[in-house]
Amino acid sequence: MDVSTFYALFSATCFTLVGLWWNVVQSHPEWMREPPLRRIVGGIYLSFLLPALMGLFAQVGGTEQPQIWRVAFIALAVVGCLCTLRLLTRAGARGDHFVTWQQAGAALLYLLIAVVGAFPELAGHIGLRPIQAEALMLIALIVLGHALVWRFMAGEGRPAQEQ
């Protein structure tokens, strides 16, 4: 598949997931009343929004002007990493076990996305073009986002009285 086509489909899919998550959240207004719960809901939202935006920038920059997508990927990955780490530290302070390997893995992926954006030659060490390596990591982010939604919707991320 052409990388441009991939990013077009990927970005549209991620924006669709953002919209679906909005609908789920809208049908549960109680989730927005409690700040810790609201942060988890927002973290799941970002797990779909940030990759969607990265996909848009990959389409704009493409292979002709890689500096566009590289700068955007670095900036958005830093935002994603910082937000995810903030959730991890707040959850750890509360003893919240919902924040587990999925969010730790997401923080690591965001960090790797920023590193490949800053040092694209690293992708060549595994036989990929930088924009392909980034695509694989974005796919992994979406898989982790789905895992977070599943755990949250199954009740593991909500207080016992809501399950």
N, C-alpha and C positions, 0 to 999 in steps of 0.2 A: 504494500500500500504506500502511496505517496505520503510523505510526512505532512504536507499541507492538508491533504484530505483527512488524515488521522486527526490533526489538531482541530479541524473544523468540526468533525463529528464528536471529538472528545469534549470540546468546549460547549457545544450545544447540549450534550448529554449532562455535563456538570451543571449547567444552568437549569436544566430540567429537574435535576436532583435538588437544587436550591429551592425551586418552586414547590416541589413535592414536600420538602421539609417544612416550608412555610405553612403549607396546608395542614400538616400534622400538628405543628406547634399552635396554629390558630384554633384547632379543635381541642386544645388542652391549655386554656388560659391560666390554670393553676400553676403551670410550670414557670410562668413568668413572674409569679409573686414572690418566690423565694430566691434571693440573690445567688446562692451556690448552684441551685438548679438552673437558673437563668444563664449562668456562665457555661455550664455543660451544654445547654441547648445552643448557645452562641458558638461554642467551640465546634459543635457538629456542623452548624451553618458554615463556619469558615472552612471546614474540611472539604466542602464542595465549592464554595465561592472562590477561594484562592486558586485552586487548580483550573477553574473555569477561566479566570482572568489570565492566568499564565498561558492557557491555550489560545486566547485571543491575541496576546502579544506575540506568540510563536507564529501565528498566521500573518501578522503585520510585518514582522521582521523577516521571517522565513530564512532561507539560506542566502538571500541577496544582501540583507542587512542584519547580520546576527547580533550586532551590538544592541539593537532594539529589544529582542527577546532576552538577551543575556542580562541587561540591566534590569528589566522587568522581573525576570525570574529571581535575580538576587534580591531585589527589594521585597517582592512578595514572599519569598522563602524566609527572609529575615523576620517579616511580620508574622508569618505562620509559626516559625520556630519560637519566637518570643511569646506569642499568645499561648502556644501549647505548653511551653515551660512554665508560664504563669499559672495555667490550670493545674499542672503537675504539682507545683510547690504549694498552691492553696489547698489542693485536695490532700496532699501529704500531711499538711498541718492539721487538717480535720480528721485524718484517719480514714478518708474516703477510698475504698478499695475499687471503685468503679474505674478510676484512672489507673490503667495498667499498661501492659505491653503495647496496646494499640496506640495510645497517645505518646508513649516513649518512642515507639517506632516512627510515629509521624514526626516528632521533633527531629529524630535522626535523619529521616528522609528530607525534611526541609533543609537541614544543614547541608546534606549532600547535594541537593539541588542548587543551593547558593554556591557551594564550592565548584561544581561543574560549570556554573554560569561564570564564575570568576576565572576559572582555570580550565577552559574547554579542552585543552590538549589532554587532560586526564582521561577523557572518554576514549581516546585512541588506544589507550593501554588495554582496553577490553574489546577492541575492534569495532567500536561504534562511532558514529558522528555525534558531536555533543547534543544536538537536538533530539537524536534518537535515545541517547542515554537519559536525557531529561524526560522524554515521553515514558520510558519504562518506570522511572521513579514516580511520575504523576499517576500512572496506572496503579502502582502500589499504594499511593496515598488514598486513592478512591476506594480501593479494597479495604484499607484500614478505616476509612470513613463509614463504609457500609457495616463493618464490624462494630463500630461505635454505635451506630443507629440500632443495630440488632440488640446489642446488650442493653442499651437505654430503653428501647421499646419492650424488651423482655422484663423490664423492671429492675435490673441490676443497678441502674444509675439513679434510681429515684428512692425517696424515703419509703420505709416499709408501709406506711398507711396508704400510699398511692398505688401499691402493686396489686 
